[in-house]
Amino acid sequence: MTTILAVRRNSITVMGGDGQVTLGQSIIKHGAKKIRKLHNSKVIVGFAGSAADGLALMERLEAKLEEFRGNLLRASVELAKEWRMDKYLRRLEALLLVADKENMLLLSGNGDVIEPDEPIVAIGSGGDYARSAAIALYRNTDMSAEDIVREALKIASEICIYTNSNFVIEKLE
């Protein structure tokens, strides 16, 4: 359980997430990094769900990005197809948010590759809270993408018990 949020505004893409790791009903770690930059820091990826599964999927995405020369959309579609069809990968319990300068996508093991209508997308137990807050801030303020991500994650951390306020935030300009 976690919260990962991505927002794009004024050609700047920002992704942030909390650092809490839980096992059952116990908090095991407060400062995990669930967001990484891939492919020469041109792609940001974050995961929600099982940490090992999320990290395994990040590695596969990085290989797909290399295979398709940084084409995030193509790499994402190919990963989603493989994830859905492969007997081993099908069991992985995680969601991915991926973004570059042009694309922002949610990937799932069901074969989903979803591009949001607005440049805001979130996953995890606090994802709906963060996304709602981000949409309100995006539509009603002139805040930067980074400030929207930080404030929306703060709101989610005050509501979702599986989300803490130790944020990791990455930016693409």
C-alpha positions in Angstrom: 0.0 0.0 0.0 1.3 3.4 -0.9 0.5 6.6 -2.8 2.1 7.5 -6.1 1.0 10.7 -7.9 2.1 12.3 -11.2 1.2 15.7 -12.5 2.3 17.6 -15.6 2.0 21.4 -15.9 3.9 23.9 -18.1 5.9 21.1 -19.7 7.2 19.9 -16.4 6.4 16.4 -15.2 6.6 15.6 -11.5 6.0 12.2 -9.8 6.0 11.8 -6.0 5.3 9.0 -3.6 5.4 8.3 0.1 8.0 6.1 1.8 5.9 3.8 4.0 6.2 0.1 3.7 3.8 -2.1 5.6 3.6 -5.8 6.3 0.2 -6.8 7.4 -0.8 -4.1 9.9 2.7 -3.1 10.8 4.8 -0.3 9.4 8.2 -1.9 8.5 9.9 1.1 6.9 9.3 4.9 6.7 11.7 6.0 4.0 11.4 3.6 1.0 12.1 4.9 -2.5 9.3 3.7 -4.7 10.1 6.1 -7.5 13.0 5.9 -9.9 14.3 7.6 -13.0 15.1 5.2 -15.9 16.6 5.4 -19.4 19.2 8.1 -18.8 16.8 10.0 -16.5 14.3 10.6 -19.2 11.5 8.4 -17.7 10.1 8.4 -14.2 8.5 5.3 -12.9 6.7 4.6 -9.5 5.1 1.5 -8.2 2.4 0.6 -5.7 1.9 -2.9 -4.3 4.4 -5.5 -3.5 7.9 -4.0 -3.3 9.7 -7.0 -4.9 7.1 -7.2 -7.7 7.3 -3.4 -8.3 11.1 -3.5 -8.6 10.9 -6.6 -10.9 8.5 -4.7 -13.2 10.7 -1.6 -13.2 13.6 -3.8 -14.4 11.5 -5.2 -17.1 10.3 -1.8 -18.2 13.9 -0.6 -18.3 14.8 -3.5 -20.6 11.8 -2.6 -22.8 12.9 1.0 -23.0 16.3 -0.1 -24.2 14.8 -2.4 -26.7 12.5 0.3 -28.1 15.1 3.1 -27.9 13.3 5.1 -25.2 9.8 5.0 -26.8 7.8 4.9 -23.5 4.4 4.2 -25.1 5.7 1.2 -27.1 7.7 -0.1 -24.2 4.7 0.2 -21.9 2.4 -1.6 -24.3 4.9 -4.4 -24.8 5.4 -4.7 -21.0 1.7 -4.8 -20.4 1.2 -7.6 -23.0 4.0 -9.6 -21.5 2.8 -9.0 -18.0 -0.7 -10.2 -18.9 0.4 -13.3 -20.9 3.4 -14.6 -19.0 2.6 -17.2 -16.3 5.2 -15.8 -13.9 4.6 -12.1 -14.5 0.8 -12.6 -14.2 1.2 -13.3 -10.5 3.0 -10.0 -9.8 0.9 -7.7 -7.5 1.8 -4.2 -8.4 0.8 -1.2 -10.5 3.2 1.1 -12.3 2.9 4.8 -13.1 5.3 5.8 -15.9 6.0 9.2 -17.4 8.3 11.0 -19.8 7.9 14.5 -21.3 5.1 13.5 -23.6 3.3 10.5 -21.9 1.9 9.7 -18.5 0.6 6.2 -18.2 -0.8 3.7 -15.7 0.2 0.1 -16.3 -1.4 -3.0 -14.7 -1.1 -6.8 -14.9 -4.5 -6.9 -16.6 -3.0 -5.4 -19.7 -4.1 -1.9 -19.0 -2.1 1.0 -20.4 -4.2 4.0 -19.4 -3.5 7.6 -20.3 -5.4 10.0 -18.1 -7.7 12.7 -19.6 -6.0 15.3 -17.5 -2.3 15.4 -16.8 -2.8 13.9 -13.4 -2.7 10.2 -12.4 -2.3 8.3 -9.2 -2.1 4.8 -7.8 -2.0 3.0 -4.5 -4.2 3.0 -1.4 -4.1 6.8 -1.1 -4.2 7.3 -4.9 -7.8 8.5 -5.1 -7.2 11.0 -2.3 -4.1 12.4 -3.9 -5.6 12.5 -7.3 -8.7 14.3 -6.1 -6.6 16.9 -4.2 -4.3 17.3 -7.3 -7.3 17.8 -9.6 -8.7 20.5 -7.4 -5.3 22.3 -7.1 -4.6 22.0 -10.8 -8.0 23.4 -11.8 -8.2 26.2 -9.2 -4.7 27.4 -8.6 -1.5 28.4 -10.5 0.6 26.1 -8.4 3.6 24.4 -10.0 3.4 20.7 -10.8 5.9 20.0 -7.9 3.9 22.1 -5.4 0.7 20.3 -6.5 2.3 16.9 -6.0 3.7 17.8 -2.6 0.4 19.3 -1.3 -1.8 16.5 -2.7 0.5 13.8 -1.2 0.4 15.7 2.1 -3.4 15.6 2.0 -3.4 11.9 1.1 -1.0 11.2 4.0 -3.5 12.8 6.4 -6.3 10.5 5.3 -4.8 7.2 4.2 -3.2 5.1 7.0 -0.9 3.3 4.5 0.6 6.6 3.3 3.2 8.6 5.3 4.7 12.1 4.8 8.2 11.0 3.9 8.0 12.0 0.2 10.3 11.2 -2.7 9.7 13.6 -5.6 11.3 13.4 -9.1 11.0 15.9 -11.9 11.4 16.0 -15.6 11.9 19.3 -17.3 
